[in-house]
């Protein structure tokens, strides 16, 4: 009986051992064969992960793939391709956003692109401009004019019509923009963001501060680029992709909940004083309106101006009129002889925008 019991125990042990070996074998096969199967099929359909930009390797690879997941599936890879094709040195792009109203024939997008063409050494910058469209008609117009267009998926929101200042649609559009730019930073791309109602006359890069992370235009500039009491304008920003800016954009976007009914610019004016800015090490600078100007505070010297913004101006029709006049002013300035250019030249705008809202 003892012999039989011992034999039974041995058989039971062998059976248990055999089951364990089979489980390990099956697990190993699943771990090795299944991924190989998908890799094979991926190759068959020419699928590949986008290359990780060099900056991302110094930030956080997980953040990079989370940013792709946030934009979702194929759309993430479309965006990566557009950004890569438009990128200049150090993974930097110029970004603007337009909807159907701003992209329509003879609307703001035409004036915006024209300013690059007639500016001083700015036409080359069009090669690095990415136009983000908020609806399908805007995308259709974009691809007829420009090589680097991306159609942002906006869910059930309709951003095609003119969004009047501080209306619910306007606020949703502005916060969608902040969230999108956050994703761009997490993908490792630095950017100049520019509203499409900004005319580009000279390359602004020589006037950026090399050690700053986040640089922004002003409605009012007090002469000190480090003073957070300057009144910023979110229509023009130069933002480097790094840990500090990624954290800042996350904080900025989440702060909309704390300040309901406020736009991105109003919220920025509040959070720029927050202790978190210093804690995350964000270096913020405010740009001189002598170079980066607008209707709120004009760049008075046409020999210095880089960009001019139709800010402090309500209504698409008013913007179109005054920006058209602005381009004529610039053409007139360019036609002057060099000796005459050294004399004081001035804008004849704002005209219809003269009574627009001001900070």
C-alpha positions as CSV (number, residue, x, y, z in Angstrom):
1,X,0.0,0.0,0.0
2,X,2.9,2.4,0.8
3,X,4.4,1.6,-2.6
4,X,1.2,2.3,-4.3
5,X,0.7,5.5,-2.4
6,X,4.3,6.6,-3.2
7,X,3.7,5.8,-6.9
8,X,0.5,7.8,-6.8
9,X,2.3,10.8,-5.3
10,X,5.0,10.6,-7.9
11,X,2.5,10.4,-10.7
12,X,0.6,13.4,-9.2
13,X,3.9,15.4,-8.9
14,X,4.8,14.5,-12.5
15,X,1.4,15.6,-13.8
16,X,1.6,18.9,-11.9
17,X,5.1,19.5,-13.2
18,X,4.0,18.7,-16.8
19,X,1.1,21.2,-16.5
20,X,3.4,23.9,-15.3
21,X,5.8,23.3,-18.2
22,X,2.9,23.5,-20.6
23,X,1.7,26.8,-19.1
24,X,5.2,28.3,-19.3
25,X,5.5,27.1,-22.9
26,X,2.2,28.6,-23.9
27,X,2.9,31.9,-22.2
28,X,6.3,32.1,-23.9
29,X,4.7,31.4,-27.3
30,X,2.1,34.0,-26.7
31,X,4.7,36.6,-25.6
32,X,7.0,36.0,-28.6
33,X,4.8,34.8,-31.5
34,X,1.8,37.2,-31.1
35,X,3.9,40.4,-31.3
36,X,5.8,38.9,-34.2
37,X,2.5,38.2,-35.9
38,X,1.5,41.9,-35.5
39,X,4.9,43.1,-36.6
40,X,4.6,41.0,-39.7
41,X,1.2,42.3,-40.5
42,X,2.3,45.9,-39.7
43,X,5.1,45.5,-42.3
44,X,2.7,44.1,-44.8
45,X,0.6,47.2,-44.5
46,X,3.6,49.6,-44.3
47,X,2.6,50.7,-40.8
48,X,5.3,52.1,-38.5
49,X,5.5,54.2,-35.4
50,X,6.5,57.7,-36.0
51,X,10.1,58.5,-35.1
52,X,10.5,60.0,-31.6
53,X,11.7,63.6,-32.0
54,X,15.1,64.2,-30.4
55,X,13.7,66.6,-27.8
56,X,11.3,64.0,-26.5
57,X,14.1,61.8,-25.5
58,X,15.1,64.5,-23.0
59,X,11.5,65.0,-21.9
60,X,9.5,61.9,-21.3
61,X,8.9,59.1,-23.9
62,X,5.7,58.1,-22.1
63,X,4.4,61.7,-22.4
64,X,5.0,61.6,-26.1
65,X,2.9,58.5,-26.7
66,X,0.2,59.8,-24.3
67,X,0.0,62.9,-26.5
68,X,-0.5,60.7,-29.5
69,X,-3.2,58.8,-27.7
70,X,-4.9,62.0,-26.6
71,X,-5.3,63.0,-30.3
72,X,-6.3,59.4,-31.1
73,X,-5.2,56.8,-33.5
74,X,-4.6,57.7,-37.1
75,X,-5.1,61.4,-36.4
76,X,-2.0,61.5,-34.2
77,X,0.1,60.0,-37.0
78,X,-1.3,62.5,-39.5
79,X,-0.4,65.4,-37.2
80,X,3.1,64.0,-36.7
81,X,3.6,63.8,-40.4
82,X,2.5,67.4,-41.0
83,X,4.6,68.7,-38.2
84,X,7.7,66.8,-39.4
85,X,7.3,68.0,-43.0
86,X,7.0,71.6,-41.8
87,X,9.7,71.5,-39.1
88,X,12.7,73.8,-39.2
89,X,15.8,73.3,-37.2
90,X,15.4,71.9,-33.6
91,X,11.9,70.7,-34.3
92,X,10.2,74.1,-34.5
93,X,7.1,75.0,-36.5
94,X,4.9,78.0,-37.0
95,X,1.2,77.3,-36.2
96,X,-2.0,79.2,-36.9
97,X,-5.7,78.2,-36.7
98,X,-8.5,79.1,-39.0
99,X,-12.2,78.2,-39.4
100,X,-14.5,78.5,-42.5
101,X,-15.1,82.2,-41.8
102,X,-11.4,83.1,-41.6
103,X,-10.3,80.7,-44.4
104,X,-13.0,81.8,-47.0
105,X,-11.9,83.4,-50.3
106,X,-10.7,86.9,-49.8
107,X,-10.8,86.5,-46.0
108,X,-8.1,86.6,-43.3
109,X,-6.1,83.6,-44.5
110,X,-5.4,85.3,-47.8
111,X,-4.1,88.4,-46.1
112,X,-2.1,86.4,-43.7
113,X,-0.3,84.4,-46.4
114,X,0.1,87.5,-48.5
115,X,2.0,89.3,-45.7
116,X,4.6,86.5,-45.7
117,X,5.1,86.9,-49.4
118,X,5.6,90.7,-49.3
119,X,7.5,90.9,-46.0
120,X,11.3,91.2,-45.7
121,X,12.8,87.7,-46.0
122,X,9.6,86.1,-44.6
123,X,8.4,84.1,-47.6
124,X,10.7,81.2,-46.7
125,X,8.9,80.9,-43.4
126,X,5.8,79.7,-45.2
127,X,7.7,76.4,-45.6
128,X,7.4,76.0,-41.8
129,X,3.8,77.2,-41.4
130,X,1.2,74.6,-40.2
131,X,-2.4,75.7,-40.7
132,X,-4.8,73.9,-38.2
133,X,-8.3,74.0,-39.6
134,X,-11.4,73.8,-37.3
135,X,-13.8,72.5,-39.9
136,X,-13.9,70.6,-43.2
137,X,-14.5,73.6,-45.5
138,X,-11.6,75.4,-43.9
139,X,-9.4,72.3,-44.6
140,X,-10.5,72.2,-48.2
141,X,-9.6,75.8,-48.7
142,X,-6.3,75.3,-46.9
143,X,-5.0,72.4,-49.0
144,X,-5.8,74.5,-52.1
145,X,-3.4,77.2,-50.9
146,X,-0.8,75.6,-48.7
147,X,1.1,72.3,-48.3
148,X,1.0,71.9,-44.5
149,X,-2.6,71.6,-43.3
150,X,-4.1,69.6,-40.5
151,X,-7.8,69.1,-39.9
152,X,-8.4,69.2,-36.1
153,X,-11.2,66.9,-35.0
154,X,-13.6,69.0,-32.8
155,X,-16.2,66.4,-32.0
156,X,-19.7,67.8,-31.9
157,X,-18.6,71.4,-31.8
158,X,-19.2,73.6,-34.8
159,X,-16.4,76.1,-35.1
160,X,-17.0,77.0,-38.8
161,X,-18.7,80.4,-38.3
162,X,-17.3,83.7,-37.0
163,X,-16.9,83.3,-33.2
164,X,-17.8,86.5,-31.5
165,X,-15.7,87.6,-28.6
166,X,-16.5,85.9,-25.3
167,X,-19.5,83.9,-26.6
168,X,-19.6,80.2,-25.5
169,X,-18.4,79.1,-29.0
170,X,-15.5,81.5,-28.8
171,X,-14.5,80.3,-25.4
172,X,-14.7,76.7,-26.4
173,X,-12.5,77.4,-29.5
174,X,-9.9,79.2,-27.5
175,X,-9.6,76.4,-24.9
176,X,-9.5,73.8,-27.7
177,X,-6.5,75.6,-29.1
178,X,-4.7,75.6,-25.7
179,X,-5.3,71.9,-25.3
180,X,-4.1,71.2,-28.9
181,X,-0.9,73.2,-28.4
182,X,-0.3,71.2,-25.2
183,X,-0.3,68.1,-27.3
184,X,2.1,69.6,-29.8
185,X,4.6,70.4,-26.9
186,X,4.3,66.8,-25.6
187,X,5.1,65.5,-29.1
188,X,8.5,67.3,-28.8
189,X,7.8,70.3,-31.1
190,X,8.5,73.9,-30.2
191,X,6.3,76.5,-32.0
192,X,5.5,80.0,-32.7
193,X,1.7,80.3,-32.4
194,X,0.3,83.2,-34.5
195,X,-3.3,84.2,-35.0
196,X,-4.2,84.6,-38.7
197,X,-5.1,88.2,-38.2
198,X,-1.4,89.0,-37.6
199,X,0.6,90.3,-40.5
200,X,4.2,89.1,-40.8
201,X,6.7,91.7,-42.2
202,X,10.0,90.5,-40.8
203,X,11.4,87.4,-39.2
204,X,10.8,87.7,-35.5
205,X,13.3,85.1,-34.4
206,X,16.2,87.5,-33.9
207,X,14.1,89.3,-31.2
208,X,13.3,86.2,-29.1
209,X,15.2,85.7,-25.8
210,X,17.4,82.6,-26.2
211,X,17.0,81.4,-22.6
212,X,13.2,81.9,-22.3
213,X,10.8,79.0,-22.4
214,X,7.6,80.9,-23.0
215,X,7.5,84.2,-24.8
216,X,4.3,86.1,-25.5
217,X,3.1,89.3,-27.2
218,X,1.6,92.1,-25.3
219,X,-1.5,94.3,-25.7
220,X,0.4,96.8,-23.5
221,X,4.2,96.6,-23.0
222,X,5.8,98.5,-20.0
223,X,9.4,98.3,-21.2
224,X,10.5,95.4,-19.0
225,X,10.3,92.0,-20.7
226,X,10.5,90.2,-17.3
227,X,7.7,92.1,-15.6
228,X,4.7,89.8,-15.2
229,X,2.5,93.0,-14.9
230,X,2.7,93.3,-18.7
231,X,-0.6,92.6,-20.3
232,X,-0.1,89.6,-22.5
233,X,-1.9,88.7,-25.8
234,X,-2.2,85.0,-26.5
235,X,-2.4,85.6,-30.3
236,X,1.4,85.4,-30.6
237,X,3.7,83.1,-28.6
238,X,7.0,81.4,-29.0
239,X,7.1,78.3,-26.8
240,X,9.9,75.8,-26.5
241,X,9.0,72.1,-25.8
242,X,10.4,71.1,-22.5
243,X,9.2,69.8,-19.1
244,X,8.4,73.3,-17.8
245,X,6.2,74.3,-20.7
246,X,4.4,71.0,-20.8
247,X,3.6,71.4,-17.1
248,X,2.6,75.0,-17.7
249,X,0.2,74.2,-20.5
250,X,-1.4,71.5,-18.4
251,X,-1.9,74.0,-15.6
252,X,-3.2,76.7,-17.9
253,X,-5.8,74.4,-19.5
254,X,-6.9,72.9,-16.2
255,X,-7.3,76.5,-14.7
256,X,-10.3,77.1,-17.0
257,X,-12.3,75.1,-14.4
258,X,-11.3,77.5,-11.6
259,X,-12.2,80.6,-13.8
260,X,-15.4,79.6,-15.6
261,X,-16.5,82.0,-18.3
262,X,-13.0,83.4,-18.8
263,X,-11.0,83.0,-22.0
264,X,-7.5,81.7,-22.2
265,X,-5.9,85.1,-22.1
266,X,-7.8,86.3,-19.0
267,X,-6.9,83.1,-17.2
268,X,-3.2,83.5,-18.2
269,X,-3.3,87.0,-16.6
270,X,-4.4,85.4,-13.4
271,X,-2.1,82.3,-13.3
272,X,1.0,84.2,-14.3
273,X,1.3,85.3,-10.6
274,X,0.8,81.7,-9.3
275,X,3.7,80.3,-7.3
276,X,3.6,77.2,-9.5
277,X,5.3,79.2,-12.3
278,X,8.5,79.5,-10.3
279,X,8.1,75.9,-8.9
280,X,8.2,74.4,-12.4
281,X,11.1,76.6,-13.4
282,X,9.2,78.3,-16.3
283,X,11.2,81.2,-17.8
284,X,8.6,83.7,-19.1
285,X,9.3,86.8,-21.2
286,X,7.1,89.5,-22.7
287,X,7.8,90.7,-26.2
288,X,8.3,94.4,-27.0
289,X,5.5,96.0,-29.1
290,X,8.2,97.9,-31.1
291,X,8.8,94.6,-32.9
292,X,5.6,92.5,-32.1
293,X,2.9,95.1,-32.2
294,X,-0.8,95.5,-32.9
295,X,-3.7,97.9,-32.9
296,X,-3.7,98.0,-29.1
297,X,-0.2,99.4,-29.1
298,X,1.3,99.9,-32.5
299,X,4.8,99.3,-33.7
300,X,5.5,102.9,-34.5
301,X,8.7,102.4,-36.5
302,X,8.2,100.5,-39.8
303,X,12.0,100.0,-39.9
304,X,11.7,97.7,-36.8
305,X,8.3,96.1,-37.0
306,X,8.2,92.3,-37.4
307,X,4.5,91.5,-36.9
308,X,1.3,93.6,-36.5
309,X,-1.9,92.2,-34.9
310,X,-5.5,93.3,-35.5
311,X,-6.1,93.1,-31.8
312,X,-8.4,95.5,-29.9
313,X,-10.7,95.1,-32.9
314,X,-14.1,93.5,-32.9
315,X,-15.7,92.1,-36.1
316,X,-14.3,90.2,-39.1
317,X,-15.3,92.9,-41.5
318,X,-13.4,95.6,-39.5
319,X,-10.3,93.4,-39.3
320,X,-10.4,92.7,-43.1
321,X,-10.6,96.4,-43.9
322,X,-7.9,97.6,-41.7
323,X,-5.5,94.7,-42.4
324,X,-5.9,95.4,-46.1
325,X,-5.0,99.0,-45.5
326,X,-2.0,97.8,-43.4
327,X,-0.7,95.7,-46.2
328,X,-1.0,98.8,-48.5
329,X,0.9,100.9,-46.0
330,X,3.7,98.2,-46.0
331,X,3.8,98.1,-49.8
332,X,4.1,101.9,-49.8
333,X,7.0,101.7,-47.3
334,X,8.8,99.1,-49.3
335,X,8.6,101.2,-52.4
336,X,10.5,104.1,-50.8
337,X,14.2,104.6,-51.4
338,X,16.5,103.6,-48.6
339,X,17.2,107.2,-47.6
340,X,13.5,107.9,-47.3
341,X,12.9,104.7,-45.2
342,X,15.1,106.1,-42.5
343,X,12.6,108.9,-42.1
344,X,9.6,108.4,-39.9
345,X,7.1,106.2,-41.7
346,X,3.7,105.6,-40.0
347,X,0.6,103.4,-40.3
348,X,-2.7,104.8,-41.5
349,X,-4.5,102.2,-39.3
350,X,-6.4,101.5,-37.3
351,X,-9.4,103.0,-39.0
352,X,-12.5,100.8,-38.6
353,X,-10.8,99.1,-35.7
354,X,-10.2,102.4,-33.9
355,X,-13.1,101.9,-31.5
356,X,-12.5,98.2,-30.9
357,X,-12.3,96.8,-27.4
358,X,-9.1,97.5,-25.5
359,X,-7.6,96.0,-22.4
